């Protein structure tokens, strides 16, 4: 941040913008036909979802709270069919 003369808030905003763009690309590519087996792609997508959940608002992996526990339960234990 200091190297480029931007504040922490500006750097975080830019990273969040890039994450949004990356998710759009992931979702677009996931819908295209591919030679890779669908179950493998679903597992990779689910891993990306969990990583996004754990690190979107700080380190929720090390500092697990109620929101993280509830979100993991909804995503993995009781998913909507």
PDB file with SEQRES, HELIX, SHEET and CRYST1 records, atoms N, CA, C and O in Angstrom:
SEQRES   1 A   81  UNK UNK UNK UNK UNK UNK UNK UNK UNK UNK UNK UNK UNK          
SEQRES   2 A   81  UNK UNK UNK UNK UNK UNK UNK UNK UNK UNK UNK UNK UNK          
SEQRES   3 A   81  UNK UNK UNK UNK UNK UNK UNK UNK UNK UNK UNK UNK UNK          
SEQRES   4 A   81  UNK UNK UNK UNK UNK UNK UNK UNK UNK UNK UNK UNK UNK          
SEQRES   5 A   81  UNK UNK UNK UNK UNK UNK UNK UNK UNK UNK UNK UNK UNK          
SEQRES   6 A   81  UNK UNK UNK UNK UNK UNK UNK UNK UNK UNK UNK UNK UNK          
SEQRES   7 A   81  UNK UNK UNK                                                  
HELIX    1 AA1 UNK A    8  UNK A   31  1                                  24    
HELIX    2 AA2 UNK A   38  UNK A   55  1                                  18    
HELIX    3 AA3 UNK A   66  UNK A   72  1                                   7    
HELIX    4 AA4 UNK A   73  UNK A   77  3                                   5    
CRYST1    1.000    1.000    1.000  90.00  90.00  90.00 P 1           1          
ATOM      1  N   UNK A   1       0.821  -1.180   0.000  1.00  0.00           N  
ATOM      2  CA  UNK A   1       0.000   0.000   0.000  1.00  0.00           C  
ATOM      3  C   UNK A   1       0.868   1.249   0.000  1.00  0.00           C  
ATOM      4  O   UNK A   1       0.649   2.170  -0.787  1.00  0.00           O  
ATOM      5  N   UNK A   2       1.850   1.272   0.883  1.00  0.00           N  
ATOM      6  CA  UNK A   2       2.726   2.440   0.966  1.00  0.00           C  
ATOM      7  C   UNK A   2       3.498   2.620  -0.330  1.00  0.00           C  
ATOM      8  O   UNK A   2       3.782   3.742  -0.750  1.00  0.00           O  
ATOM      9  N   UNK A   3       3.834   1.496  -0.957  1.00  0.00           N  
ATOM     10  CA  UNK A   3       4.602   1.528  -2.199  1.00  0.00           C  
ATOM     11  C   UNK A   3       3.848   2.285  -3.290  1.00  0.00           C  
ATOM     12  O   UNK A   3       4.460   2.970  -4.109  1.00  0.00           O  
ATOM     13  N   UNK A   4       2.514   2.163  -3.301  1.00  0.00           N  
ATOM     14  CA  UNK A   4       1.706   2.795  -4.344  1.00  0.00           C  
ATOM     15  C   UNK A   4       0.985   4.045  -3.852  1.00  0.00           C  
ATOM     16  O   UNK A   4       0.248   4.676  -4.610  1.00  0.00           O  
ATOM     17  N   UNK A   5       1.192   4.400  -2.605  1.00  0.00           N  
ATOM     18  CA  UNK A   5       0.597   5.621  -2.076  1.00  0.00           C  
ATOM     19  C   UNK A   5      -0.912   5.559  -1.935  1.00  0.00           C  
ATOM     20  O   UNK A   5      -1.595   6.552  -2.186  1.00  0.00           O  
ATOM     21  N   UNK A   6      -1.445   4.413  -1.538  1.00  0.00           N  
ATOM     22  CA  UNK A   6      -2.889   4.290  -1.336  1.00  0.00           C  
ATOM     23  C   UNK A   6      -3.162   3.892   0.112  1.00  0.00           C  
ATOM     24  O   UNK A   6      -2.316   3.314   0.795  1.00  0.00           O  
ATOM     25  N   UNK A   7      -4.359   4.220   0.546  1.00  0.00           N  
ATOM     26  CA  UNK A   7      -4.734   3.879   1.919  1.00  0.00           C  
ATOM     27  C   UNK A   7      -5.144   2.409   2.003  1.00  0.00           C  
ATOM     28  O   UNK A   7      -5.363   1.749   0.988  1.00  0.00           O  
ATOM     29  N   UNK A   8      -5.240   1.917   3.233  1.00  0.00           N  
ATOM     30  CA  UNK A   8      -5.664   0.532   3.447  1.00  0.00           C  
ATOM     31  C   UNK A   8      -7.083   0.324   2.913  1.00  0.00           C  
ATOM     32  O   UNK A   8      -7.390  -0.716   2.331  1.00  0.00           O  
ATOM     33  N   UNK A   9      -7.933   1.315   3.115  1.00  0.00           N  
ATOM     34  CA  UNK A   9      -9.317   1.218   2.639  1.00  0.00           C  
ATOM     35  C   UNK A   9      -9.369   1.120   1.113  1.00  0.00           C  
ATOM     36  O   UNK A   9     -10.131   0.321   0.568  1.00  0.00           O  
ATOM     37  N   UNK A  10      -8.565   1.929   0.425  1.00  0.00           N  
ATOM     38  CA  UNK A  10      -8.524   1.879  -1.038  1.00  0.00           C  
ATOM     39  C   UNK A  10      -8.010   0.528  -1.525  1.00  0.00           C  
ATOM     40  O   UNK A  10      -8.523  -0.022  -2.499  1.00  0.00           O  
ATOM     41  N   UNK A  11      -7.001  -0.002  -0.849  1.00  0.00           N  
ATOM     42  CA  UNK A  11      -6.454  -1.309  -1.224  1.00  0.00           C  
ATOM     43  C   UNK A  11      -7.496  -2.404  -1.025  1.00  0.00           C  
ATOM     44  O   UNK A  11      -7.646  -3.282  -1.874  1.00  0.00           O  
ATOM     45  N   UNK A  12      -8.212  -2.353   0.087  1.00  0.00           N  
ATOM     46  CA  UNK A  12      -9.267  -3.348   0.344  1.00  0.00           C  
ATOM     47  C   UNK A  12     -10.389  -3.238  -0.677  1.00  0.00           C  
ATOM     48  O   UNK A  12     -10.903  -4.253  -1.147  1.00  0.00           O  
ATOM     49  N   UNK A  13     -10.771  -2.014  -1.025  1.00  0.00           N  
ATOM     50  CA  UNK A  13     -11.813  -1.821  -2.035  1.00  0.00           C  
ATOM     51  C   UNK A  13     -11.398  -2.415  -3.377  1.00  0.00           C  
ATOM     52  O   UNK A  13     -12.207  -3.043  -4.061  1.00  0.00           O  
ATOM     53  N   UNK A  14     -10.141  -2.217  -3.748  1.00  0.00           N  
ATOM     54  CA  UNK A  14      -9.639  -2.767  -5.012  1.00  0.00           C  
ATOM     55  C   UNK A  14      -9.630  -4.289  -4.981  1.00  0.00           C  
ATOM     56  O   UNK A  14     -10.009  -4.932  -5.959  1.00  0.00           O  
ATOM     57  N   UNK A  15      -9.202  -4.864  -3.872  1.00  0.00           N  
ATOM     58  CA  UNK A  15      -9.198  -6.329  -3.751  1.00  0.00           C  
ATOM     59  C   UNK A  15     -10.617  -6.884  -3.816  1.00  0.00           C  
ATOM     60  O   UNK A  15     -10.856  -7.901  -4.467  1.00  0.00           O  
ATOM     61  N   UNK A  16     -11.554  -6.228  -3.150  1.00  0.00           N  
ATOM     62  CA  UNK A  16     -12.949  -6.671  -3.203  1.00  0.00           C  
ATOM     63  C   UNK A  16     -13.504  -6.578  -4.617  1.00  0.00           C  
ATOM     64  O   UNK A  16     -14.265  -7.446  -5.045  1.00  0.00           O  
ATOM     65  N   UNK A  17     -13.128  -5.531  -5.342  1.00  0.00           N  
ATOM     66  CA  UNK A  17     -13.567  -5.384  -6.733  1.00  0.00           C  
ATOM     67  C   UNK A  17     -13.033  -6.537  -7.581  1.00  0.00           C  
ATOM     68  O   UNK A  17     -13.747  -7.080  -8.423  1.00  0.00           O  
ATOM     69  N   UNK A  18     -11.782  -6.901  -7.352  1.00  0.00           N  
ATOM     70  CA  UNK A  18     -11.180  -8.006  -8.106  1.00  0.00           C  
ATOM     71  C   UNK A  18     -11.819  -9.349  -7.753  1.00  0.00           C  
ATOM     72  O   UNK A  18     -11.960 -10.218  -8.613  1.00  0.00           O  
ATOM     73  N   UNK A  19     -12.203  -9.516  -6.498  1.00  0.00           N  
ATOM     74  CA  UNK A  19     -12.885 -10.750  -6.087  1.00  0.00           C  
ATOM     75  C   UNK A  19     -14.227 -10.862  -6.798  1.00  0.00           C  
ATOM     76  O   UNK A  19     -14.594 -11.942  -7.261  1.00  0.00           O  
ATOM     77  N   UNK A  20     -14.957  -9.768  -6.887  1.00  0.00           N  
ATOM     78  CA  UNK A  20     -16.251  -9.775  -7.582  1.00  0.00           C  
ATOM     79  C   UNK A  20     -16.063 -10.160  -9.043  1.00  0.00           C  
ATOM     80  O   UNK A  20     -16.829 -10.963  -9.576  1.00  0.00           O  
ATOM     81  N   UNK A  21     -15.063  -9.602  -9.687  1.00  0.00           N  
ATOM     82  CA  UNK A  21     -14.781  -9.931 -11.088  1.00  0.00           C  
ATOM     83  C   UNK A  21     -14.407 -11.402 -11.221  1.00  0.00           C  
ATOM     84  O   UNK A  21     -14.859 -12.078 -12.145  1.00  0.00           O  
ATOM     85  N   UNK A  22     -13.588 -11.898 -10.307  1.00  0.00           N  
ATOM     86  CA  UNK A  22     -13.178 -13.307 -10.355  1.00  0.00           C  
ATOM     87  C   UNK A  22     -14.378 -14.231 -10.195  1.00  0.00           C  
ATOM     88  O   UNK A  22     -14.472 -15.238 -10.897  1.00  0.00           O  
ATOM     89  N   UNK A  23     -15.302 -13.910  -9.280  1.00  0.00           N  
ATOM     90  CA  UNK A  23     -16.497 -14.744  -9.105  1.00  0.00           C  
ATOM     91  C   UNK A  23     -17.355 -14.740 -10.368  1.00  0.00           C  
ATOM     92  O   UNK A  23     -17.917 -15.771 -10.738  1.00  0.00           O  
ATOM     93  N   UNK A  24     -17.460 -13.591 -11.027  1.00  0.00           N  
ATOM     94  CA  UNK A  24     -18.218 -13.537 -12.283  1.00  0.00           C  
ATOM     95  C   UNK A  24     -17.586 -14.458 -13.319  1.00  0.00           C  
ATOM     96  O   UNK A  24     -18.292 -15.185 -14.018  1.00  0.00           O  
ATOM     97  N   UNK A  25     -16.267 -14.430 -13.421  1.00  0.00           N  
ATOM     98  CA  UNK A  25     -15.563 -15.290 -14.373  1.00  0.00           C  
ATOM     99  C   UNK A  25     -15.732 -16.764 -14.014  1.00  0.00           C  
ATOM    100  O   UNK A  25     -15.958 -17.595 -14.893  1.00  0.00           O  
ATOM    101  N   UNK A  26     -15.623 -17.091 -12.729  1.00  0.00           N  
ATOM    102  CA  UNK A  26     -15.799 -18.480 -12.291  1.00  0.00           C  
ATOM    103  C   UNK A  26     -17.191 -18.974 -12.655  1.00  0.00           C  
ATOM    104  O   UNK A  26     -17.337 -20.071 -13.196  1.00  0.00           O  
ATOM    105  N   UNK A  27     -18.208 -18.181 -12.366  1.00  0.00           N  
ATOM    106  CA  UNK A  27     -19.580 -18.596 -12.657  1.00  0.00           C  
ATOM    107  C   UNK A  27     -19.831 -18.738 -14.155  1.00  0.00           C  
ATOM    108  O   UNK A  27     -20.513 -19.669 -14.582  1.00  0.00           O  
ATOM    109  N   UNK A  28     -19.289 -17.827 -14.952  1.00  0.00           N  
ATOM    110  CA  UNK A  28     -19.447 -17.928 -16.407  1.00  0.00           C  
ATOM    111  C   UNK A  28     -18.778 -19.193 -16.939  1.00  0.00           C  
ATOM    112  O   UNK A  28     -19.362 -19.910 -17.751  1.00  0.00           O  
ATOM    113  N   UNK A  29     -17.566 -19.466 -16.490  1.00  0.00           N  
ATOM    114  CA  UNK A  29     -16.836 -20.645 -16.955  1.00  0.00           C  
ATOM    115  C   UNK A  29     -17.485 -21.940 -16.475  1.00  0.00           C  
ATOM    116  O   UNK A  29     -17.447 -22.952 -17.175  1.00  0.00           O  
ATOM    117  N   UNK A  30     -18.071 -21.911 -15.301  1.00  0.00           N  
ATOM    118  CA  UNK A  30     -18.709 -23.110 -14.753  1.00  0.00           C  
ATOM    119  C   UNK A  30     -19.897 -23.538 -15.610  1.00  0.00           C  
ATOM    120  O   UNK A  30     -20.222 -24.724 -15.674  1.00  0.00           O  
ATOM    121  N   UNK A  31     -20.543 -22.583 -16.266  1.00  0.00           N  
ATOM    122  CA  UNK A  31     -21.717 -22.892 -17.082  1.00  0.00           C  
ATOM    123  C   UNK A  31     -21.363 -23.390 -18.482  1.00  0.00           C  
ATOM    124  O   UNK A  31     -22.227 -23.921 -19.179  1.00  0.00           O  
ATOM    125  N   UNK A  32     -20.120 -23.230 -18.901  1.00  0.00           N  
ATOM    126  CA  UNK A  32     -19.701 -23.672 -20.231  1.00  0.00           C  
ATOM    127  C   UNK A  32     -19.419 -25.171 -20.224  1.00  0.00           C  
ATOM    128  O   UNK A  32     -18.937 -25.713 -19.229  1.00  0.00           O  
ATOM    129  N   UNK A  33     -19.724 -25.845 -21.346  1.00  0.00           N  
ATOM    130  CA  UNK A  33     -19.389 -27.276 -21.434  1.00  0.00           C  
ATOM    131  C   UNK A  33     -17.874 -27.473 -21.375  1.00  0.00           C  
ATOM    132  O   UNK A  33     -17.111 -26.655 -21.889  1.00  0.00           O  
ATOM    133  N   UNK A  34     -17.453 -28.564 -20.744  1.00  0.00           N  
ATOM    134  CA  UNK A  34     -16.029 -28.831 -20.592  1.00  0.00           C  
ATOM    135  C   UNK A  34     -15.780 -30.334 -20.592  1.00  0.00           C  
ATOM    136  O   UNK A  34     -16.703 -31.124 -20.392  1.00  0.00           O  
ATOM    137  N   UNK A  35     -14.539 -30.721 -20.816  1.00  0.00           N  
ATOM    138  CA  UNK A  35     -14.186 -32.140 -20.806  1.00  0.00           C  
ATOM    139  C   UNK A  35     -14.005 -32.668 -19.393  1.00  0.00           C  
ATOM    140  O   UNK A  35     -14.039 -33.880 -19.176  1.00  0.00           O  
ATOM    141  N   UNK A  36     -13.813 -31.779 -18.433  1.00  0.00           N  
ATOM    142  CA  UNK A  36     -13.626 -32.209 -17.039  1.00  0.00           C  
ATOM    143  C   UNK A  36     -14.943 -32.730 -16.476  1.00  0.00           C  
ATOM    144  O   UNK A  36     -16.016 -32.237 -16.822  1.00  0.00           O  
ATOM    145  N   UNK A  37     -14.850 -33.719 -15.616  1.00  0.00           N  
ATOM    146  CA  UNK A  37     -16.046 -34.303 -15.015  1.00  0.00           C  
ATOM    147  C   UNK A  37     -16.730 -33.284 -14.103  1.00  0.00           C  
ATOM    148  O   UNK A  37     -16.072 -32.571 -13.346  1.00  0.00           O  
ATOM    149  N   UNK A  38     -18.043 -33.227 -14.187  1.00  0.00           N  
ATOM    150  CA  UNK A  38     -18.821 -32.275 -13.408  1.00  0.00           C  
ATOM    151  C   UNK A  38     -18.595 -32.394 -11.898  1.00  0.00           C  
ATOM    152  O   UNK A  38     -18.468 -31.365 -11.234  1.00  0.00           O  
ATOM    153  N   UNK A  39     -18.539 -33.606 -11.325  1.00  0.00           N  
ATOM    154  CA  UNK A  39     -18.310 -33.689  -9.873  1.00  0.00           C  
ATOM    155  C   UNK A  39     -16.994 -33.047  -9.427  1.00  0.00           C  
ATOM    156  O   UNK A  39     -16.911 -32.498  -8.329  1.00  0.00           O  
ATOM    157  N   UNK A  40     -15.979 -33.115 -10.266  1.00  0.00           N  
ATOM    158  CA  UNK A  40     -14.695 -32.488  -9.929  1.00  0.00           C  
ATOM    159  C   UNK A  40     -14.845 -30.972  -9.921  1.00  0.00           C  
ATOM    160  O   UNK A  40     -14.333 -30.297  -9.027  1.00  0.00           O  
ATOM    161  N   UNK A  41     -15.544 -30.441 -10.913  1.00  0.00           N  
ATOM    162  CA  UNK A  41     -15.749 -29.000 -10.985  1.00  0.00           C  
ATOM    163  C   UNK A  41     -16.586 -28.499  -9.813  1.00  0.00           C  
ATOM    164  O   UNK A  41     -16.316 -27.429  -9.268  1.00  0.00           O  
ATOM    165  N   UNK A  42     -17.591 -29.264  -9.429  1.00  0.00           N  
ATOM    166  CA  UNK A  42     -18.437 -28.874  -8.297  1.00  0.00           C  
ATOM    167  C   UNK A  42     -17.614 -28.823  -7.017  1.00  0.00           C  
ATOM    168  O   UNK A  42     -17.780 -27.909  -6.209  1.00  0.00           O  
ATOM    169  N   UNK A  43     -16.739 -29.783  -6.829  1.00  0.00           N  
ATOM    170  CA  UNK A  43     -15.893 -29.777  -5.627  1.00  0.00           C  
ATOM    171  C   UNK A  43     -14.949 -28.579  -5.620  1.00  0.00           C  
ATOM    172  O   UNK A  43     -14.736 -27.961  -4.576  1.00  0.00           O  
ATOM    173  N   UNK A  44     -14.388 -28.252  -6.767  1.00  0.00           N  
ATOM    174  CA  UNK A  44     -13.501 -27.089  -6.853  1.00  0.00           C  
ATOM    175  C   UNK A  44     -14.279 -25.802  -6.570  1.00  0.00           C  
ATOM    176  O   UNK A  44     -13.786 -24.911  -5.878  1.00  0.00           O  
ATOM    177  N   UNK A  45     -15.489 -25.711  -7.105  1.00  0.00           N  
ATOM    178  CA  UNK A  45     -16.326 -24.538  -6.860  1.00  0.00           C  
ATOM    179  C   UNK A  45     -16.691 -24.436  -5.381  1.00  0.00           C  
ATOM    180  O   UNK A  45     -16.660 -23.346  -4.810  1.00  0.00           O  
ATOM    181  N   UNK A  46     -17.033 -25.557  -4.760  1.00  0.00           N  
ATOM    182  CA  UNK A  46     -17.367 -25.541  -3.335  1.00  0.00           C  
ATOM    183  C   UNK A  46     -16.171 -25.136  -2.480  1.00  0.00           C  
ATOM    184  O   UNK A  46     -16.333 -24.432  -1.483  1.00  0.00           O  
ATOM    185  N   UNK A  47     -14.978 -25.570  -2.859  1.00  0.00           N  
ATOM    186  CA  UNK A  47     -13.773 -25.156  -2.137  1.00  0.00           C  
ATOM    187  C   UNK A  47     -13.600 -23.640  -2.225  1.00  0.00           C  
ATOM    188  O   UNK A  47     -13.291 -22.986  -1.229  1.00  0.00           O  
ATOM    189  N   UNK A  48     -13.799 -23.089  -3.415  1.00  0.00           N  
ATOM    190  CA  UNK A  48     -13.688 -21.638  -3.587  1.00  0.00           C  
ATOM    191  C   UNK A  48     -14.730 -20.914  -2.739  1.00  0.00           C  
ATOM    192  O   UNK A  48     -14.446 -19.865  -2.163  1.00  0.00           O  
ATOM    193  N   UNK A  49     -15.930 -21.472  -2.664  1.00  0.00           N  
ATOM    194  CA  UNK A  49     -16.981 -20.860  -1.839  1.00  0.00           C  
ATOM    195  C   UNK A  49     -16.588 -20.834  -0.365  1.00  0.00           C  
ATOM    196  O   UNK A  49     -16.772 -19.826   0.317  1.00  0.00           O  
ATOM    197  N   UNK A  50     -16.050 -21.941   0.117  1.00  0.00           N  
ATOM    198  CA  UNK A  50     -15.662 -22.020   1.528  1.00  0.00           C  
ATOM    199  C   UNK A  50     -14.523 -21.051   1.824  1.00  0.00           C  
ATOM    200  O   UNK A  50     -14.548 -20.357   2.840  1.00  0.00           O  
ATOM    201  N   UNK A  51     -13.530 -20.998   0.948  1.00  0.00           N  
ATOM    202  CA  UNK A  51     -12.409 -20.067   1.150  1.00  0.00           C  
ATOM    203  C   UNK A  51     -12.917 -18.629   1.164  1.00  0.00           C  
ATOM    204  O   UNK A  51     -12.483 -17.820   1.984  1.00  0.00           O  
ATOM    205  N   UNK A  52     -13.841 -18.310   0.252  1.00  0.00           N  
ATOM    206  CA  UNK A  52     -14.422 -16.970   0.213  1.00  0.00           C  
ATOM    207  C   UNK A  52     -15.141 -16.666   1.524  1.00  0.00           C  
ATOM    208  O   UNK A  52     -15.000 -15.575   2.075  1.00  0.00           O  
ATOM    209  N   UNK A  53     -15.897 -17.614   2.012  1.00  0.00           N  
ATOM    210  CA  UNK A  53     -16.620 -17.440   3.275  1.00  0.00           C  
ATOM    211  C   UNK A  53     -15.655 -17.214   4.439  1.00  0.00           C  
ATOM    212  O   UNK A  53     -15.875 -16.333   5.270  1.00  0.00           O  
ATOM    213  N   UNK A  54     -14.596 -18.005   4.493  1.00  0.00           N  
ATOM    214  CA  UNK A  54     -13.682 -17.935   5.631  1.00  0.00           C  
ATOM    215  C   UNK A  54     -12.827 -16.673   5.657  1.00  0.00           C  
ATOM    216  O   UNK A  54     -12.445 -16.211   6.733  1.00  0.00           O  
ATOM    217  N   UNK A  55     -12.523 -16.113   4.499  1.00  0.00           N  
ATOM    218  CA  UNK A  55     -11.586 -14.992   4.469  1.00  0.00           C  
ATOM    219  C   UNK A  55     -12.163 -13.692   3.927  1.00  0.00           C  
ATOM    220  O   UNK A  55     -11.425 -12.717   3.792  1.00  0.00           O  
ATOM    221  N   UNK A  56     -13.448 -13.640   3.614  1.00  0.00           N  
ATOM    222  CA  UNK A  56     -14.038 -12.434   3.045  1.00  0.00           C  
ATOM    223  C   UNK A  56     -13.973 -11.252   4.016  1.00  0.00           C  
ATOM    224  O   UNK A  56     -13.642 -10.137   3.614  1.00  0.00           O  
ATOM    225  N   UNK A  57     -14.283 -11.490   5.273  1.00  0.00           N  
ATOM    226  CA  UNK A  57     -14.322 -10.410   6.265  1.00  0.00           C  
ATOM    227  C   UNK A  57     -13.311 -10.653   7.375  1.00  0.00           C  
ATOM    228  O   UNK A  57     -13.663 -10.638   8.555  1.00  0.00           O  
ATOM    229  N   UNK A  58     -12.074 -10.873   7.005  1.00  0.00           N  
ATOM    230  CA  UNK A  58     -11.048 -11.150   7.999  1.00  0.00           C  
ATOM    231  C   UNK A  58     -10.744 -12.635   8.056  1.00  0.00           C  
ATOM    232  O   UNK A  58     -11.127 -13.396   7.168  1.00  0.00           O  
ATOM    233  N   UNK A  59     -10.057 -13.034   9.100  1.00  0.00           N  
ATOM    234  CA  UNK A  59      -9.652 -14.430   9.245  1.00  0.00           C  
ATOM    235  C   UNK A  59     -10.681 -15.186  10.075  1.00  0.00           C  
ATOM    236  O   UNK A  59     -10.538 -15.312  11.291  1.00  0.00           O  
ATOM    237  N   UNK A  60     -11.709 -15.682   9.420  1.00  0.00           N  
ATOM    238  CA  UNK A  60     -12.751 -16.441  10.111  1.00  0.00           C  
ATOM    239  C   UNK A  60     -12.389 -17.908  10.249  1.00  0.00           C  
ATOM    240  O   UNK A  60     -13.175 -18.689  10.784  1.00  0.00           O  
ATOM    241  N   UNK A  61     -11.223 -18.293   9.782  1.00  0.00           N  
ATOM    242  CA  UNK A  61     -10.758 -19.665   9.973  1.00  0.00           C  
ATOM    243  C   UNK A  61     -10.162 -19.809  11.373  1.00  0.00           C  
ATOM    244  O   UNK A  61     -10.462 -20.759  12.096  1.00  0.00           O  
ATOM    245  N   UNK A  62      -9.321 -18.858  11.736  1.00  0.00           N  
ATOM    246  CA  UNK A  62      -8.689 -18.890  13.049  1.00  0.00           C  
ATOM    247  C   UNK A  62      -9.651 -18.415  14.136  1.00  0.00           C  
ATOM    248  O   UNK A  62      -9.665 -18.961  15.239  1.00  0.00           O  
ATOM    249  N   UNK A  63     -10.439 -17.416  13.828  1.00  0.00           N  
ATOM    250  CA  UNK A  63     -11.367 -16.809  14.785  1.00  0.00           C  
ATOM    251  C   UNK A  63     -12.801 -17.175  14.400  1.00  0.00           C  
ATOM    252  O   UNK A  63     -13.545 -16.327  13.907  1.00  0.00           O  
ATOM    253  N   UNK A  64     -13.184 -18.411  14.617  1.00  0.00           N  
ATOM    254  CA  UNK A  64     -14.509 -18.884  14.201  1.00  0.00           C  
ATOM    255  C   UNK A  64     -15.575 -18.285  15.107  1.00  0.00           C  
ATOM    256  O   UNK A  64     -15.484 -18.349  16.333  1.00  0.00           O  
ATOM    257  N   UNK A  65     -16.593 -17.698  14.469  1.00  0.00           N  
ATOM    258  CA  UNK A  65     -17.712 -17.129  15.216  1.00  0.00           C  
ATOM    259  C   UNK A  65     -19.024 -17.758  14.787  1.00  0.00           C  
ATOM    260  O   UNK A  65     -19.044 -18.683  13.975  1.00  0.00           O  
ATOM    261  N   UNK A  66     -20.111 -17.253  15.331  1.00  0.00           N  
ATOM    262  CA  UNK A  66     -21.439 -17.795  15.044  1.00  0.00           C  
ATOM    263  C   UNK A  66     -21.786 -17.671  13.563  1.00  0.00           C  
ATOM    264  O   UNK A  66     -22.348 -18.596  12.978  1.00  0.00           O  
ATOM    265  N   UNK A  67     -21.458 -16.548  12.963  1.00  0.00           N  
ATOM    266  CA  UNK A  67     -21.780 -16.340  11.549  1.00  0.00           C  
ATOM    267  C   UNK A  67     -21.087 -17.389  10.686  1.00  0.00           C  
ATOM    268  O   UNK A  67     -21.703 -17.949   9.779  1.00  0.00           O  
ATOM    269  N   UNK A  68     -19.826 -17.656  10.958  1.00  0.00           N  
ATOM    270  CA  UNK A  68     -19.087 -18.661  10.192  1.00  0.00           C  
ATOM    271  C   UNK A  68     -19.689 -20.040  10.382  1.00  0.00           C  
ATOM    272  O   UNK A  68     -19.887 -20.770   9.410  1.00  0.00           O  
ATOM    273  N   UNK A  69     -19.980 -20.405  11.614  1.00  0.00           N  
ATOM    274  CA  UNK A  69     -20.568 -21.719  11.890  1.00  0.00           C  
ATOM    275  C   UNK A  69     -21.912 -21.872  11.185  1.00  0.00           C  
ATOM    276  O   UNK A  69     -22.178 -22.905  10.571  1.00  0.00           O  
ATOM    277  N   UNK A  70     -22.757 -20.851  11.271  1.00  0.00           N  
ATOM    278  CA  UNK A  70     -24.069 -20.914  10.628  1.00  0.00           C  
ATOM    279  C   UNK A  70     -23.940 -20.991   9.110  1.00  0.00           C  
ATOM    280  O   UNK A  70     -24.671 -21.739   8.460  1.00  0.00           O  
ATOM    281  N   UNK A  71     -23.021 -20.227   8.550  1.00  0.00           N  
ATOM    282  CA  UNK A  71     -22.836 -20.225   7.097  1.00  0.00           C  
ATOM    283  C   UNK A  71     -22.333 -21.567   6.591  1.00  0.00           C  
ATOM    284  O   UNK A  71     -22.803 -22.055   5.564  1.00  0.00           O  
ATOM    285  N   UNK A  72     -21.394 -22.163   7.290  1.00  0.00           N  
ATOM    286  CA  UNK A  72     -20.880 -23.479   6.896  1.00  0.00           C  
ATOM    287  C   UNK A  72     -21.992 -24.513   6.988  1.00  0.00           C  
ATOM    288  O   UNK A  72     -22.114 -25.372   6.114  1.00  0.00           O  
ATOM    289  N   UNK A  73     -22.792 -24.441   8.024  1.00  0.00           N  
ATOM    290  CA  UNK A  73     -23.907 -25.381   8.174  1.00  0.00           C  
ATOM    291  C   UNK A  73     -24.880 -25.251   7.013  1.00  0.00           C  
ATOM    292  O   UNK A  73     -25.330 -26.259   6.467  1.00  0.00           O  
ATOM    293  N   UNK A  74     -25.209 -24.032   6.631  1.00  0.00           N  
ATOM    294  CA  UNK A  74     -26.143 -23.815   5.526  1.00  0.00           C  
ATOM    295  C   UNK A  74     -25.546 -24.290   4.206  1.00  0.00           C  
ATOM    296  O   UNK A  74     -26.239 -24.913   3.401  1.00  0.00           O  
ATOM    297  N   UNK A  75     -24.267 -24.001   3.979  1.00  0.00           N  
ATOM    298  CA  UNK A  75     -23.638 -24.361   2.707  1.00  0.00           C  
ATOM    299  C   UNK A  75     -23.388 -25.857   2.555  1.00  0.00           C  
ATOM    300  O   UNK A  75     -23.619 -26.420   1.484  1.00  0.00           O  
ATOM    301  N   UNK A  76     -22.921 -26.498   3.613  1.00  0.00           N  
ATOM    302  CA  UNK A  76     -22.441 -27.867   3.468  1.00  0.00           C  
ATOM    303  C   UNK A  76     -23.295 -28.922   4.165  1.00  0.00           C  
ATOM    304  O   UNK A  76     -23.423 -30.037   3.660  1.00  0.00           O  
ATOM    305  N   UNK A  77     -23.874 -28.595   5.301  1.00  0.00           N  
ATOM    306  CA  UNK A  77     -24.610 -29.602   6.056  1.00  0.00           C  
ATOM    307  C   UNK A  77     -26.075 -29.651   5.637  1.00  0.00           C  
ATOM    308  O   UNK A  77     -26.624 -30.735   5.439  1.00  0.00           O  
ATOM    309  N   UNK A  78     -26.710 -28.495   5.501  1.00  0.00           N  
ATOM    310  CA  UNK A  78     -28.123 -28.423   5.124  1.00  0.00           C  
ATOM    311  C   UNK A  78     -28.311 -27.600   3.851  1.00  0.00           C  
ATOM    312  O   UNK A  78     -29.005 -26.585   3.892  1.00  0.00           O  
ATOM    313  N   UNK A  79     -27.719 -27.997   2.722  1.00  0.00           N  
ATOM    314  CA  UNK A  79     -27.854 -27.198   1.501  1.00  0.00           C  
ATOM    315  C   UNK A  79     -29.273 -27.273   0.942  1.00  0.00           C  
ATOM    316  O   UNK A  79     -30.001 -28.235   1.185  1.00  0.00           O  
ATOM    317  N   UNK A  80     -29.642 -26.267   0.207  1.00  0.00           N  
ATOM    318  CA  UNK A  80     -30.939 -26.261  -0.471  1.00  0.00           C  
ATOM    319  C   UNK A  80     -30.818 -27.173  -1.682  1.00  0.00           C  
ATOM    320  O   UNK A  80     -29.901 -27.010  -2.486  1.00  0.00           O  
ATOM    321  N   UNK A  81     -31.743 -28.145  -1.828  1.00  0.00           N  
ATOM    322  CA  UNK A  81     -31.626 -29.090  -2.963  1.00  0.00           C  
ATOM    323  C   UNK A  81     -31.853 -28.426  -4.302  1.00  0.00           C  
ATOM    324  O   UNK A  81     -31.787 -29.088  -5.338  1.00  0.00           O  
TER     325      UNK A  81                                                      
END                                                                             
